[in-house]
Amino acid sequence: MLVSRVCHKIKQLLRPVNVTQHYQAWFEANGDKTFRVEYDLNENSIVFDLGGYEGQWSSDIHARYCCNIYIFEPVTSFADSIKLRFARNSKIHVFAFGLSGLNTTVKLCMGNDATSQYKDNGTHLDVVLVKASDFFAQQAIKAIDLMKVNIEGGEYELLEHLLDSGFVVNIRDIQIQFHDFVPEAERRMKCIQERLSETHYLTYSYPFVWENWRNKLNCSSDVTNHPELL
């Protein structure tokens, strides 16, 4: 029975993606106000917000669960606004760089919440990306309860790094928005999904819109991170 379910899931992942259909289904499900904020979190939970922009998602999550949130926003002006927004909240930490698979500097094309290194139709800005595994080691992050990834094409390299480094097993829920404007986006997405399925399972899936992967072991940061760092 288990083998049958796994084979069925892999067949689903290999089907061609109809993005318009998935967007319509997402909006009909009111996914932004349901799926994206309904998690088993508490005041001790560790949440990573990759692609903070204005900090609204983090604000919604913190209002519900009073958890510890690490926001990563490589565009300095956006990061500064988020820092000001949460200046009096000691449980929300803002970093003016992005997480990736390498320590590097990249050129982003500015476009508000669609700012991306994979677009070339506007003003450009150099931003800093930090190797995710280095950040985890420096901050003594052993486990993450929820990682939201909306980084306009950078998700592929980041997720491949989390898989290659093995750290992915320490993340309970991974909320991902894949983007289809990256070269070989669909192939890379499906490869990542197949690899994720070894340690996580889908709780909802709207390809190239939003999807969430939950750790099969349901690991938690409550007992594995250092509370004195929070």
Buried (B, 14 or more C-beta within 10 A) or exposed (E): EEEEEEEEBEEEBEEEBEBEEBBEEBEEEEBBEEBBBEBEBEEBBBBBBBBBBBBBBBBBBBEEBBBBBBBBBBBEEBBEBBBEBBEEBEEBBBBBBBBBBEEEEBEBBBEEEEBBBBBEEEEEBEBBBBBBBEBBEEBEBBBBBBBBBBBBBBBBBBBBBBBEBEBBBBBBBBBBBBBEEBEEBBEBBBBBBEBBBEBBBBBBBBBBBBBBBBBEEEBBBBEEBEEEEB
